[in-house]
């Protein structure tokens, strides 16, 4: 049973949404059983849950969306290159969320303004819309998965009866219920 517990605690450190969710829910069930039997859970459980709650990461399940972000950013750079504006050196190391936002907003606006009205800007607009759509999808997915993971971790901590003094309002409401 200590090997299973260690495995669950290791899964809390994973970069996988699924693994963190399942581990937290199993630990929550374990906390319920411990409380029903009048036993206390090992301190490792509390420490592991808090450690996971204090950590933020980009989840493995988001790799496809990050790949799309790279592709859509590169497509916008190519569209600019076809219009005679070379921005490749500014984004030579690939795209992060921040650099994709910069490209889709301030760099896009400045570059389009330098083109003039006589140049067909439709391909640029379409590539920008695609990039912004991917950025929004990534942000939504990341936010949803982060809330799911944090909620399951908080749920397990609530069942353990061990919460920090400074609580998120969502957790405070859940605890009151």
PyMOL commands that set and color helices and strands:
alter all, ss='L'
color gray80, all
select helices_A, chain A and resi 2-12+17-36+43-53+60-82+88-91+97-115+122-160+169-176
alter helices_A, ss='H'
color red, helices_A
deselect
rebuild
show_as cartoon
